[in-house]
Amino acid sequence: MTDFNRIFIDTNPFIYLLDSKNEYTEKMEFIMDKLTENDCVLYSSPITVAEYMVHPYKENCPEKIKHFLSFIEDANIKIIDINTEIAAMSSLTRAKYTAFKGMDSLQLAAAEYSKCDMILTNDKQLCQYKEIHCMMIDECFQYLALVDKDEG
């Protein structure tokens, strides 16, 4: 079992999992398998949906959009709607962490609002956020592989 039960997934892990075949693809497949096996509750936001869909729209690739939306539904990933409270939390985040852009602050606020105990990302800047533990893909992969080994 992991120390994390409520995981917020940033945009780039979805891109590595579903679109690009690179060093992170297999790691993301492993991570998603382990999070699902451990009954973790997975979250993301409309920001992720909007950011993910840009490239498929540019490529005129509606099947990638359908695949992404099906994946979100099949994996039971909860998309947290951005509301006024999240917007206000985002403003507080930007006031405290002045280098964060608006979309990143909204992602972080959505994760905090959802009471997530971990954010999975591959954006090093987000790891400056101290209110919720942020893990880069490599770190999460190593952590889950170690947990898996200890339980095996």
Backbone as a ProteinNet text record, in pm:
[ID]
protein_1_A
[PRIMARY]
MTDFNRIFIDTNPFIYLLDSKNEYTEKMEFIMDKLTENDCVLYSSPITVAEYMVHPYKENCPEKIKHFLSFIEDANIKIIDINTEIAAMSSLTRAKYTAFKGMDSLQLAAAEYSKCDMILTNDKQLCQYKEIHCMMIDECFQYLALVDKDEG
[TERTIARY]
84.3	0	88.2	44.3	122.4	81.9	163.8	132.4	36.6	3.6	-81	-208.5	-320.9	-449.1	-526.2	-503.9	-574.7	-470	-466.1	-359.1	-416.8	-356.1	-391.5	-289.7	-337.9	-248.8	-248.1	-130.4	-108.5	-116.4	-107.4	-124.8	-15.4	110.3	217.9	220.3	183.3	177.6	78.8	-32.2	-128.1	-67.1	5.7	68.4	168.3	250.2	348.4	280.3	171	99.9	28.2	-36	-126.7	-72.2	22.8	62.2	204.8	296.8	436.5	499.1	568.1	641.8	784.9	814.4	947.6	981	1084.2	1131.2	1027	926	826	701.5	683.3	561	545.4	647.1	637.8	629	698.1	690.2	548.1	485.1	347.2	250.4	273.5	189.1	201.3	323.3	347.6	281.3	300.3	242.6	90.9	28.3	-117.9	-165.6	-95.4	-131.5	-125.1	-17.1	0.5	-100.8	-127.6	-226.2	-364.4	-395.9	-525.1	-530.8	-424.4	-419	-435.9	-383.5	-390.3	-516.9	-611.1	-740	-724.3	-622.3	-605.6	-717.1	-760.3	-860.2	-782.7	-811.7	-736.5	-818.4	-750	-813.7	-734.5	-803.5	-740.4	-840.3	-816.7	-906.7	-933.6	-1027.3	-1051.5	-928.3	-837.3	-712.2	-636.4	-628.2	-562	-631.6	-763	-838.6	-806.5	-809.9	-783	-639.9	-544	-404	-376.3	-432.4	-407.8	-460.3	-576.4	-644.1	-583.9	-496.6	-439.6	-370.5	-281.2	-204	-293.4	-385	-473.4	-556.9	-599.8	-673.2	-582.9	-459.1	-364.7	-339	-331.8	-306.4	-433.1	-548.5	-677.3	-693.1	-678.2	-677.7	-787.6	-913.3	-1021.2	-1016.8	-953.9	-946.5	-859.9	-758.7	-677.5	-760.5	-846.8	-934.1	-1031.6	-1091.7	-1183.7	-1112.5	-990.5	-912.8	-883.5	-843.5	-815.3	-939.6	-1051.8	-1175.1	-1222.2	-1206.1	-1240.5	-1149.7	-1020.3	-926.7	-964.6	-995.9	-1035.9	-1155.7	-1252.4	-1373.6	-1343.4	-1272.2	-1243.2	-1157.3	-1064.8	-976.8	-1043	-1166.7	-1243.5	-1168.9	-1110	-1039.2	-1142.2	-1146.6	-1244.3	-1190.7	-1267.4	-1230.2	-1298	-1215.3	-1264.3	-1296	-1421.7	-1460.4	-1398	-1355.4	-1298.4	-1414.6	-1420	-1525.9	-1463.9	-1547.4	-1499.5	-1401.4	-1426.3	-1335.6	-1197.4	-1195.4	-1067.9	-996.5	-1071.8	-1012.1	-948.1	-1016.3	-961.3	-836.1	-839.8	-722.7	-605.7	-636.8	-534.6	-467.8	-547.4	-492	-398	-435.9	-347.9	-216.7	-227.4	-107.9	-16	-74.2	7.6	68.2	-0.6	54.8	174.9	166	273.2	388.6	356.2	455.1	447.1	518.3	500.8	544.5	623.8	668.1	563.9	464.2	362.6	272.1	241.5	146.4	4.1	-90.7	-230.6	-280.8	-251.8	-301.1	-240.8	-111.1	-48.1	-109.8	-136	-197.7	-337.6	-411.2	-544.3	-534	-435.1	-414.2	-385.5	-294.5	-257	-375	-451.1	-567.6	-672.7	-691.9	-787.5	-743	-613.6	-560.9	-582	-554.9	-572.1	-720	-804.7	-948.6	-1002.7	-945.7	-988.8	-926.4	-846.6	-780.5	-686.8	-621.2	-523.2	-401.1	-338.5	-217.3	-92.1	-110.2	4.7	-35.4	59.6	42.8	148.2	104.2	194.7	214.4	338.4	370.1	506.1	542.8	680.2	728.5	666.7	700.1	774.2	904.7	987.7	940.8	892.7	850.7	738.6	647.9	536.4	584.8	699.9	753	796.5	795.2	820.5	701.2	586.8	462.7	472.5	456.6	478.7	350.5	236.4	110.6	69.1	113.2	85.3	214.9	240.7	361.7	352.3	448.9	456.3	564	533	630.1	644.9	770	801.3	778.6	761.8	734	842.5	969.9	1078.3	1072.8	1047.7	1040.5	924	811	691.7	715.3	775.6	806.4	896.1	1002.6	1095.3	1026.2	944.9	872.3	779.5	700.2	604.3	674.7	787.1	863.9	918	962.1	1012.6	900.2	785	668.6	627.8	627.7	590.7	689	817.7	921.8	908.1	882.6	867.4	747.1	642.1	520.7	529.5	622.6	634.2	715.8
-118.8	0	124.3	226.1	349.9	441.6	543.2	644.8	749	736.7	835	766.7	831.5	773.2	859	988.7	1082.6	1154.1	1118.6	1164.1	1257.3	1374.3	1467.4	1449	1427.8	1405.6	1530.4	1588	1703.8	1660.8	1754.5	1726	1637.3	1668.2	1597.5	1445.6	1393.6	1247	1183.4	1251.4	1198.4	1197.2	1302.1	1309.4	1195.1	1172.4	1063.6	927.7	913.5	785.4	756.1	857.2	833.3	872.6	962.7	1018.5	992.9	1014.7	1008.9	879.2	817.3	696	738.9	748.3	790.4	721.8	769.2	706.1	704.4	791.6	800.6	714.7	668.7	595.1	469.6	384.5	261.3	291.7	395.2	433.9	476.3	551.8	594.4	476.8	381.2	261.4	187.6	172.3	107.4	186.9	317.8	404.2	391.2	400.4	391.3	254.3	148.8	14	6.1	57.3	50	136.7	255.7	341.4	277.9	214	145.8	24.8	-54	-171.3	-132.4	-16.3	30.1	110.2	107.9	177.2	325.1	387.2	531.3	603.6	714.1	797.1	899.1	904.6	988.6	1109.8	1224	1351.4	1424.3	1511.8	1610.6	1724.7	1814.2	1929.2	1960.9	2051.2	2093.6	2158.8	2208.3	2264.3	2154.1	2036.1	1922.7	1887.5	1883.5	1851.2	1953	2081.1	2186.2	2178.9	2159.1	2154.2	2030.3	1917.8	1794.1	1803.5	1862.2	1859.4	1953.1	2042.9	2138.4	2065.9	1974.7	1906.9	1823.1	1742.8	1668.9	1760.8	1875.2	1968.9	2025.2	2059.6	2110.2	2006.8	1879.5	1769.7	1722.8	1782	1737	1586.3	1548.2	1407.4	1381.4	1380.7	1361.6	1227.4	1125.4	995.5	1003.1	1090.2	1108.2	1171.4	1262.8	1326.8	1223.9	1144.6	1039.5	939.9	902.2	807.3	866.9	992.9	1060	1063.5	1106.2	1116.1	978.3	877.9	741	692.8	724.6	685.6	747.7	876.6	947.5	877.1	844.1	777.7	635.5	558.3	419	407.2	501.6	499.6	565.6	610.7	674.3	793.5	874	993.7	1104.4	1159.1	1262.5	1398	1463.8	1596.4	1699.1	1774.6	1872.4	2002.9	2040.9	2166.4	2284.8	2381.4	2503.3	2592.3	2620.3	2705.1	2830.4	2913.2	3038.1	3013	2912.5	2881.8	2839.5	2757.5	2715.9	2835.9	2922.8	3043.6	3130.4	3144.9	3224.5	3156.7	3024.3	2950.9	2967.8	2969.4	2989.2	3125.6	3226	3360.6	3363.4	3296.4	3287.5	3217	3112	3039.1	3129.6	3205.7	3295.5	3408	3451.1	3554.9	3501	3374.7	3313	3265.6	3206.2	3153.4	3237.4	3347.5	3447.1	3398.6	3294.2	3244.2	3154.4	3109.2	3021.1	3098.6	3035	3092.1	3058.7	3127.3	3109.9	2966.7	2900.9	2764.1	2668.7	2684.4	2598.2	2621.7	2747	2778.3	2719.4	2721	2659.3	2507.8	2444.6	2300.7	2269.7	2345.5	2323.5	2347.9	2452.3	2482.5	2372.6	2319.5	2209.6	2086.7	2060.4	1946.8	1968.3	2088.6	2118	2113	2170.8	2171.5	2028.1	1939	1798.1	1715.2	1781.1	1714.8	1602.9	1627.2	1530.7	1532.9	1417.1	1409.5	1394.3	1393.6	1390	1445	1512.7	1560.7	1491.1	1425.6	1361.1	1454.6	1491.6	1587	1553.8	1626.1	1623.4	1766.4	1856.6	1998.8	2030.3	2046.8	2069.3	2190.4	2292	2413.3	2383.4	2295.4	2264	2200	2138	2073.3	2174.6	2302.4	2406.4	2421.5	2377.3	2388	2297.5	2353	2277.6	2231.9	2274.9	2240.9	2095.4	2039.1	1899.1	1840.3	1716.1	1651	1636.3	1687.8	1673.7	1572.1	1485.4	1386.3	1396	1396.5	1384.3	1237.3	1212.2	1076.7	979	1015.1	924.4	892.2	993.2	972.6	881.6	904.9	822.9	678.8	661.3	527.4	452.9	518.8	455.4	423.2	516.1	495.7	373.8	369.3	259.2	126.2	128.8	5.5	-45.9	43.6	5.2	-50.7	14.3	-33.8	-171.5	-186.7	-314.3	-424.4	-391.4	-486.9	-526.6	-426.7	-452.6	-540.8	-526.2	-605.4	-743.4	-758.6	-884.8	-987.2
0	0	0	-68.6	-73.7	41.2	63.7	163.7	108.9	-17.3	-84	-132.5	-107.8	-147.2	-246.1	-240.7	-328	-412.4	-540.1	-629	-735.3	-746.9	-854.6	-966.5	-1088.2	-1201.9	-1290	-1305.2	-1390.2	-1537.4	-1627.6	-1770.1	-1828.4	-1800.2	-1870.4	-1846.7	-1731.4	-1720.5	-1819.6	-1846.3	-1944.3	-2083.8	-2118	-2250	-2265.8	-2163.2	-2170.7	-2177.3	-2107.9	-2104.3	-2235.9	-2291.8	-2404.2	-2541	-2545.3	-2674.9	-2717.7	-2629	-2672.4	-2625.2	-2712.4	-2676.1	-2645.4	-2517.1	-2474.5	-2343	-2277.4	-2153.4	-2043.4	-2050.2	-1944.4	-1969.7	-2090.7	-2124.5	-2038.6	-2035.9	-1956.5	-1807.7	-1764.2	-1622.4	-1587.6	-1675.8	-1648.7	-1651.2	-1738.2	-1740.1	-1606.6	-1557.8	-1428.9	-1315.6	-1315.8	-1211.8	-1209.7	-1325.8	-1330.2	-1283.3	-1321.4	-1274.5	-1122.5	-1064.7	-919.1	-845.3	-897.4	-831.9	-835.9	-946.7	-959.1	-866.4	-863.5	-774.9	-628.6	-591.7	-453	-423.5	-515.9	-498.8	-466.6	-524.8	-507.1	-582.9	-528.5	-595.3	-678.5	-807.4	-900.5	-942.3	-946.5	-978.5	-1085.1	-1153.4	-1239.9	-1254.8	-1349.6	-1362.7	-1509.3	-1535.3	-1673.3	-1736.5	-1654.9	-1707.6	-1781	-1720.9	-1784.9	-1915.8	-1913.3	-2033.9	-2143.4	-2109.5	-2208.1	-2260.2	-2169.6	-2212.5	-2297.3	-2258.4	-2331.9	-2475.1	-2493.2	-2623.1	-2728	-2688.2	-2784.3	-2900.2	-2868.4	-2973.4	-3066.4	-3013.6	-3105.3	-3195	-3142.3	-3227.4	-3336.6	-3301.5	-3402.1	-3510.1	-3470	-3564.3	-3635.7	-3600	-3652.6	-3630.1	-3503.3	-3463.2	-3359.3	-3401.2	-3303.9	-3231.8	-3291.7	-3224	-3098.4	-3096.4	-2975.6	-2863.9	-2901.2	-2802.1	-2746	-2832.8	-2787.8	-2696.4	-2734.5	-2653.7	-2515.9	-2511.5	-2384.7	-2296.9	-2352.8	-2274.1	-2227	-2310.2	-2270	-2157.9	-2169.3	-2065.2	-1931.3	-1932.6	-1809.7	-1746.5	-1829.1	-1778.7	-1731.1	-1812	-1777.5	-1651.7	-1633.4	-1515.7	-1394.9	-1414	-1306.9	-1245.7	-1332.9	-1287.1	-1270.6	-1151.6	-1120.2	-1168.2	-1252.9	-1302.2	-1211.1	-1140.8	-1043.4	-1114.9	-1114.9	-1178.6	-1106.2	-1183.2	-1126	-1082.1	-952.7	-899.1	-837.3	-777.7	-719	-605.5	-524.7	-413.9	-464.9	-568.5	-627.7	-690	-754.7	-813.3	-705.6	-592.4	-481.8	-424.8	-409.9	-361.2	-458.4	-587.1	-689.1	-674.8	-644.8	-624.2	-505.2	-397.8	-280.9	-316.1	-396.9	-439	-520.2	-612.6	-695.6	-613	-508.9	-421.1	-343.2	-302.8	-225.4	-313.8	-427.4	-521.8	-649.2	-651.4	-757.2	-895.7	-904.2	-1034.7	-1102.1	-1027.7	-1086.3	-1181	-1292.6	-1388.1	-1343.6	-1402	-1363	-1374.5	-1487.1	-1506.9	-1403.9	-1375.7	-1274.9	-1137.6	-1104.8	-975.6	-965.2	-1074.7	-1074.3	-1054.6	-1118.9	-1099.3	-952.1	-894.1	-754.4	-660.7	-688.1	-605	-617.3	-737.3	-755.9	-676.6	-676.3	-599.2	-449.8	-404.2	-261.3	-222.8	-304.9	-281.2	-270.1	-350.6	-353.6	-242.6	-158.7	-46.3	-91.8	-205.3	-254.6	-163.8	-150	-68.6	-154.1	-287.8	-377.9	-513.3	-576.4	-713.3	-798.1	-903.8	-998.2	-1116.5	-1141.3	-1246.4	-1305.4	-1407.4	-1453.9	-1474.4	-1400	-1401.5	-1271.7	-1282.8	-1163	-1083	-1152.5	-1082.4	-983.4	-1019.8	-930.1	-800.6	-804	-683.8	-577.7	-611	-510.9	-416.5	-461.6	-384.9	-262.5	-146.5	-22.5	46.9	-1.5	64.2	40.1	-73.2	-107.7	-161.3	-128.2	-178.6	-330.8	-401.7	-546.8	-581.2	-675.9	-721.1	-871.6	-913	-1054.9	-1093.7	-1221.9	-1268.7	-1225.1	-1242.7	-1202.8	-1053.5	-971.9	-827.1	-790.1	-852.2	-824.4	-869.1	-985	-1035.5	-937.6	-892.2	-797.6	-665.8	-618.4	-492.9	-504.3	-610.8	-626	-651.8	-721.8	-743.7	-611.4	-524.8	-392.9	-306.3	-307.2	-231.2	-281.6	-414.4	-475.2	-434.5	-433.3	-395.8	-248	-161.3	-18.6	11.8	-68.9	-46.1	-108.2	-203.6	-278.2	-209.8
[MASK]
++++++++++++++++++++++++++++++++++++++++++++++++++++++++++++++++++++++++++++++++++++++++++++++++++++++++++++++++++++++++++++++++++++++++++++++++++++++++

